[in-house]
Structures are given as structure tokens and as C-alpha cells.
Amino acid sequence: MIRFITNLLLITITITSSFAQIITKEITINNYEIHLPGTLTFTKEKSPLIIWVHGSGGVDRNGNTPQYIKQFRDAVNKKDIAFFSYDKRTANPKNITFIKQDGILIRDFINDVKEVVNHFKDDKRFSKIILAGHSQGSLIAMLALENVDKYISIAGAGETIDKTLIRQVTKQSAEFGKLTENYLKELKETGEIKEVNPNLMSLFAKPNQPFLASWVNLNPTEEIKKVKIPTLIINGDKDLQVQVTDAENLKEAKPDAKLVIIKNMNHLLKDIQKDEDNMKSYMSPDYPISKELITVISNFVLTSKK
């Protein structure tokens, strides 16, 4: 397979909003053949830059339908914090051929983040670089902290992914939870799952198994012990996917980290006042992002301590 030069950058457009004084640049960063188009926004130079690290799935730079990443971008820009997010490799149709050909392992997402950081590390417009990893991205960011000044874990797992998957599936069905436990045990021991119940095919289809195998061996509570930069750990108490105890586990593993549990925030960072709105927020951009989240992150990012 032909490999293209890494770190090839294409700046396609620059827009300045006279109303909000937001400078917007559309940038594509290439990790070999993988295209990572993204949006950089900032209000002034010498500001800190947050780079967003996505959770699982084909998430684009704005956070798909709920638009939670766009809401986050708009909110931190108002605090004079620069922000860059990109379409995850699984969200860009241009990458499909290469993904089908080569598959995906957890290290591929880690390397994507490293390429993005490498692009900005010597950019004099920004005073420091902060990685904000959301959900699965918490672990991915944790493993990509070279040339990074601060690290934020948002709704990150505090256990290995096999335990999380077993717990989540068991909530829906004890029978399928037990099957999930058996499949993950088989995957860890043999590297594959020979026969999968059709009801669990979305999790354990053959193309997914190498990725799961590469993920299941990583323990966030062990990896966070290696982090040497200022760290903020955040979770919402309305999160249906990641428990508050996950954040507490990460804090226990790294005692010098700052831990904040945000009232009424769900997994998509939305402020949820009514429990019946929690799942609805996954399908709508109309629910607001947590204001407390923005305050906590802004305070952490803007402090002079490196």
C-alpha cells in the first residue's frame, strides 16, 4: 500500500466574524492516507487551545445531531479559549476504503490525535495545548499527551472496557450480559470470537473484534498514573453511560488530579432538568450544554499553572 507524507496540511478557508470576533479556519490534517478535516476557532492570539478527542462511533467535529461539540466550541470561544475539533476517521466517508482495507485498532485513534497535536505544537498563536478527551476519548487522549500542557477527562471510563460493556449490556438483559462476559473472555484469551449471537452482532461482528481486542487490554486507572501534567476529571451525575464511580476511580489512581462531578449533566454534556429529557437530548441540538461544565473547564484552562 502506498503511504502518503504524514502531516500534510490543507487550509481551505478563513472566516472572520465581525459580530463575535471569532476567527474560523477549516483545516485538514492527514495521518498517512486518513483525512481528518476539522475546524479551528479562536478570538485572539496567545490564547490556550483545547483540542477535542472524540468518544466512540463516527462522531464529526460538531458532535453529530446533538451538536454538543459545537455548543462546547461556541461556549469556550466566548471565554477567549481557542478550540479545534475534527471529523473522526470513522466519520469521514473519504476514509472508508482505507478503513475496510486496514481495519482499525485503538492505536490508530491515538496516532490521529498525535498528528493533530504535532500540527499545533509550534503554533505561536496559542499559549498552551490542552487535550479534552470525551468518553472513549478520555483514554485515547491519555495515551497521546506528548507536547500537551494540560489534560481533561470528560465522562471517561475508570475501568477496562470489558467491565463497562458487561455492565451496560446486563442492564438491558441479564442473559445477553452473561453472553457478553463470555465473548470478552474468549476475545482476551484467543483474540477472536468464533460464534456470535445475532442480537449482539453490532458489538461483536468480526470487523469489530480486532479493535475490541486492542482496547480491552488498556486499563485507564493504570494509564492515568503515568500522566505527569495537570489533570481535570469531570463526570455528570445524569450520565447514563459512564458512572460517577468511574471518575472517582480515575481520581483515586491519580490523587493530584482535580475531580468535579457536575449536577444535572448527562453523557453528551447537556444540562438535563427532567429525567425524561435525558435520552431525548441524544437526538436533538435543542438541549443546552452545561454552563457549570464550561465554567469548570475555563477556570482550569486559564490558570497560569502548567
Buried (B, 14 or more C-beta within 10 A) or exposed (E): EEEEEBEEEEEEEEEEEEEEEBBBBBBBBBBBBBBBBBBBBBBEEEBBBBBBBBBBEBBBBBBBEBBBBBBBBBBBBEBBBBBBBBBBBBBBEEBEEBBEEEBBBBBBBBBBBBBBBBBBEEEEBBBBBBBBBBBBBBBBBBBBBEEBBBBBBBBBBBBBBBBBBBEBBBEEEEEBBEBBBEBBEBBBEEEEBEEBEEEBEEBBEEEBBBBBBBBBEBBBBEBBEEBEEBBBBBBBEBBBBBBBEBBBBBBBBBEEBBBBBBEBBBBBBBBBEEEEBBEBBBEEBEBBBBEBBBBBBBEBBEEEEE
